[in-house]
Amino acid sequence: MIGKENLASVFINSLAVTSLHKLSLHVLVEQAESGHFIASVPELPDCTVEAETRDTAIASLQEQVKARLANMEVLTLEVANNPWTDFIGMCLREMKSLRIWLRNYVMSVSWI
């Protein structure tokens, strides 16, 4: 069972799952003032490495991500009564009202 504290780490962008065996994650690579390279995965906050070269940092990060995901499953959670649907519906109603207003305005303007 997944506890609340692990839910954020389990909820990796499920849209990034490109197949049953592939998961696309973003990798950020930056060079520190020391000259070392820091590589991290925003979707997995605890996956960060520092290495002398960019390639070494990426390779080390890839191993760390594999180890991190070894005992994890990616789930899609469905939410009943999603509050966003009300917001989306409100936006669509507003857009329809605006479209009607614009159509009426254009029809009322006399074209010279």
Secondary structure, DSSP 4 states (H G I P E B T S, - for coil): ---HHHHHHH---GGGEEETTEE----EEEE-TTS-EEEEETTEEEEEEEESSHHHHHHHHHHHHHHHHTT--------TT-HHHHHHHHHHHHHHHHHHHHHHHHHHSPP-
